[in-house]
């Protein structure tokens, strides 16, 4: 047999079939799984963020309701309305703390330990000695003389600081070794 006869017996080169898109290679499955996990994580994070923002809005609305009740009080009954405002303010702040720190035994705090907790956990740069005294002893007094506007500003700042992140680094830097803030 000569070489021409042998070459005639050979079949033509067969091209492979077109590459199918299904089933995808293992790398695409891993990438799809990673993207799915990332989407679930982001959705949960966003849902948690939205829930926290709603809680913050409700707390601020409750605090504003306390202020509105104080504003609508009779002009001659200012001392009683201030005392009522301080007690309602304290209730709102305590409820926010209970929601935000459920494991911290917030309900049992009173007096100086309650004020120290407030200073330690949130932004308390607007807390004056007058506001601190009102939070400590306000519910036990018959007359409370506090600047309601500055107390309202402090409450709004404190609530917003809880839901926007951790306390400022300035507050953490001035804390004593036992974890109680030293600013007044």
PEMO-V66199 format. One record per pair of residues at least 4 apart in sequence whose ideal C-beta (glycine too) atoms are under 6 Angstrom apart, sorted by sequence separation. I is the first residue (numbers start at 1). J is the second residue. D is the distance in Angstrom with one decimal. If there is no record, write none. Layout:
# PEMO-V66199
I&J&D ; I&J&D
This chain:
# PEMO-V66199
1&5&4.9 ; 24&28&3.7 ; 73&77&5.6 ; 77&81&5.5 ; 85&89&5.9 ; 96&100&6.0 ; 97&101&5.6 ; 109&113&4.8 ; 110&114&5.2 ; 127&131&5.1 ; 134&138&4.4 ; 137&141&5.7 ; 160&164&5.7 ; 167&171&4.4 ; 169&173&6.0 ; 175&179&6.0 ; 176&180&5.5 ; 1&6&5.8 ; 101&106&5.7 ; 109&114&4.2 ; 119&124&4.3 ; 127&132&5.8 ; 146&151&5.7 ; 138&144&5.0 ; 175&181&5.2 ; 176&182&5.5 ; 73&81&3.5 ; 98&106&5.1 ; 109&117&5.3 ; 174&182&5.3 ; 97&106&4.5 ; 174&183&5.3 ; 134&144&5.6 ; 171&181&6.0 ; 70&81&5.3 ; 134&146&4.3 ; 70&85&4.0 ; 130&146&5.4 ; 115&132&4.9 ; 66&85&5.9 ; 115&135&5.4 ; 131&151&5.2 ; 115&136&5.6 ; 66&88&4.1 ; 66&89&5.5 ; 131&154&5.7 ; 111&136&5.1 ; 126&153&5.7 ; 127&154&5.5 ; 126&154&4.1 ; 63&92&5.1 ; 62&92&5.0 ; 126&157&5.4 ; 123&157&5.4 ; 122&158&4.3 ; 59&96&4.8 ; 123&161&3.4 ; 122&161&4.4 ; 122&162&5.1 ; 90&135&5.9 ; 122&167&5.8 ; 123&168&5.8 ; 86&134&4.9 ; 86&138&3.8 ; 87&139&5.2 ; 129&184&5.6 ; 86&144&5.0 ; 83&144&4.5 ; 120&181&5.1 ; 82&144&5.2 ; 100&162&5.1 ; 119&181&3.8 ; 85&148&5.7 ; 96&159&5.6 ; 79&143&5.1 ; 116&180&4.6 ; 89&155&5.9 ; 70&148&5.8 ; 67&152&5.0 ; 63&155&5.1 ; 60&159&5.9 ; 59&159&5.0 ; 56&163&3.9 ; 52&163&5.3
